């Protein structure tokens, strides 16, 4: 390798590290096809032991993370781009630098405008910003999110982010309610319990709330597994029961949660919350078949639903709009917002209704607006209306 080009690169790398200007470094294009090491990534992190270079070694089937002092880390980078890989890309706040070598030994040093203008927090794992910690967390380990040492599995990083985002969204809304007595929370359709465990953990162990939580799940195997995990985690007031959203008998519901309950199961969950006079109803709808099948538009809006995919999206909007309006009509101030990024799941909306008061005139106005929307899109009845009339 041409030492001059390499030395220039190492000098710039060293300066970016010393100035904490480094965003990330990626070493790629392995020299030996037989090697299962695909690439190496490096960034700056702040640990209890000081500021280090964090290396992530990406293999075919696993990732290995190691932390090094600056001098040792720079030497390892130099060794890798001399002996193991052809290319290295350095991203800093002020410039991008690429060192590209060929099999014949030719070297190119390319400098470009910076891709990144800000650097994320140097804190390792950003622990202070997390609502749910990975380290020493029994239920995350049992659910396959973390390794025994508390490290999050690479394939579960998105799930871990989703868990923290969920708690981040709901925790302040629950704090706003100012419960004086114990809180009874029911999670309808709790599934594997990822979010159920996380919310209980945060409310009980971080906020010290007097909480009783029930996860309702139809699949008996998941119920048994979740109850076993709850016992291992010493979550004494968290239980899981086998049953359906519609028929499971729950004595008291202060907060009702239903995430990704399919089609009209979301309406059944909202209905249970309204009938229980719950203080908070939280839903992340999934599937919208009922409205899509019932739509019969006989006006100029029929062009909007002429194509199947557009009809499906329009049905989703109408379904959730009517759900929110029906909740408003029954005294719930509602918000609809994005739960998590669409890169993780396309079913990413969350409807949150907080119990409030409503006047007779407001109720009448909502009823008229609902009827107007139904007429516009040729709908006879929303399923949630039908449940509330029964």
C-alpha positions, 0 to 999 in steps of 0.5 A, spaced: 500 500 500 502 507 498 504 509 505 503 516 503 496 516 502 495 511 508 499 516 512 495 522 510 488 518 512 491 516 518 493 523 520 486 525 518 483 520 522 487 521 528 485 528 528 478 527 527 478 522 533 482 527 538 477 533 536 471 528 537 469 530 530 468 523 528 461 520 526 463 513 524 468 509 520 466 503 516 472 498 513 469 494 508 471 490 501 474 484 505 481 482 501 480 474 503 473 471 500 474 465 505 474 470 511 467 471 514 468 478 517 464 482 512 466 489 515 468 493 521 465 499 524 468 504 529 465 510 533 466 514 539 463 512 545 463 515 553 464 509 558 465 509 565 472 508 564 473 514 559 472 515 552 473 510 547 473 507 540 467 502 539 469 497 534 463 493 531 465 487 527 460 484 523 461 477 521 456 473 517 452 470 523 454 475 528 456 481 531 462 482 536 463 489 539 469 491 543 472 498 545 479 500 545 483 506 547 484 511 541 491 509 540 490 502 540 484 503 536 488 507 531 493 501 530 487 496 529 484 500 524 491 501 520 492 494 520 485 492 518 486 497 512 493 494 510 491 487 511 484 485 511 480 490 507 481 494 501 476 500 502 475 505 508 470 510 509 471 516 514 465 520 516 466 527 520 462 533 521 467 537 516 468 532 511 468 525 508 474 521 506 475 515 503 481 510 502 480 506 496 485 500 494 485 495 488 488 488 488 494 491 484 496 496 490 493 502 487 490 507 492 485 513 491 484 518 497 477 521 496 475 527 500 467 530 499 462 534 503 460 531 509 454 527 510 453 528 517 453 535 520 451 533 528 454 527 532 449 523 536 450 522 544 457 519 545 454 515 551 454 508 550 447 505 549 444 512 551 442 509 557 440 515 560 435 516 555 432 509 555 426 508 559 427 500 559 434 498 560 437 492 557 442 490 562 440 485 568 433 485 565 430 478 566 424 479 561 428 482 556 433 476 556 427 471 557 423 474 551 430 473 546 431 481 546 438 481 550 443 476 551 445 474 558 450 479 559 445 485 557 447 486 550 441 487 545 441 482 539 443 485 533 436 482 530 432 485 536 435 492 536 428 495 532 424 491 537 428 494 543 427 501 540 419 500 539 419 498 546 422 504 549 418 508 544 412 505 546 413 507 554 416 514 552 409 515 549 405 512 554 408 514 561 407 521 561 399 520 559 399 515 565 402 520 569 397 526 567 391 522 570 394 522 577 391 516 580 390 516 587 389 509 588 391 503 584 391 503 577 388 497 573 391 496 566 388 491 561 392 489 555 387 486 550 391 481 545 398 482 549 401 477 544 408 475 546 408 480 552 414 485 549 410 491 551 406 489 556 412 487 560 415 494 559 410 498 561 409 494 567 416 495 569 417 502 568 410 504 571 412 499 577 419 500 578 421 507 575 415 511 577 413 506 583 406 506 581 401 502 585 399 498 579 395 491 577 396 489 570 392 484 566 394 481 559 389 478 555 391 473 550 387 467 546 393 463 545 394 459 551 401 457 550 403 464 550 399 466 556 403 460 560 410 462 557 408 470 559 406 468 566 412 464 567 416 470 565 412 474 570 414 470 575 421 469 574 422 477 573 418 478 580 412 482 577 407 480 582 401 484 580 402 482 572 398 476 570 396 473 563 389 470 562 387 466 556 381 469 552 378 474 547 377 481 547 370 481 547 368 475 552 374 475 557 371 478 564 375 483 567 372 486 574 376 493 573 379 497 567 382 504 568 386 503 562 385 499 556 390 498 551 389 494 544 395 494 540 394 491 533 388 488 534 385 485 527 380 489 524 373 489 528 377 487 534 380 494 535 372 496 535 371 491 541 377 493 545 375 501 544 367 498 546 370 495 552 374 501 554 368 506 553 363 501 557 368 500 563 369 508 563 376 507 563 380 513 564 385 512 558 384 508 552 390 506 547 389 503 540 394 501 535 389 499 529 391 493 524 387 491 518 380 495 516 376 490 512 369 492 515 369 499 512 373 497 506 367 492 504 361 496 506 364 503 502 359 504 496 360 511 494 356 514 489 359 521 488 365 524 485 369 521 490 368 514 487 375 516 483 379 516 489 377 509 491 377 506 483 384 503 484 384 498 490 390 500 493 387 507 494 381 504 496 384 500 502 388 506 504 382 511 504 378 505 508 384 506 513 383 513 514 375 513 514 375 507 519 380 511 524 377 517 523 370 515 525 373 511 531 376 517 534 370 521 533 365 516 536 370 516 542 369 523 542 362 523 542 362 518 548 367 523 552 374 521 550 379 527 548 382 523 542 389 524 539 392 520 533 399 520 531 405 515 529 407 510 534 413 508 530 417 509 524 414 506 518 421 503 516 419 498 522 412 497 521 406 500 516 401 499 521 404 505 525 398 509 528 396 510 535 389 512 537 389 515 544 383 517 548 383 520 555 376 521 559 373 528 559 366 531 559 362 533 554 356 537 553 349 535 550 350 540 544 358 537 543 355 530 543 350 532 538 355 535 533 359 529 533 353 525 531 351 529 525 359 529 523 359 522 523 353 521 519 355 526 514 362 522 513 358 515 513 353 518 508 359 521 503 362 514 503 356 510 503 357 507 509 351 504 513 354 503 520 361 503 523 362 497 527 364 500 533 357 504 533 353 497 532 357 495 539 355 501 543 348 500 541 347 493 543 
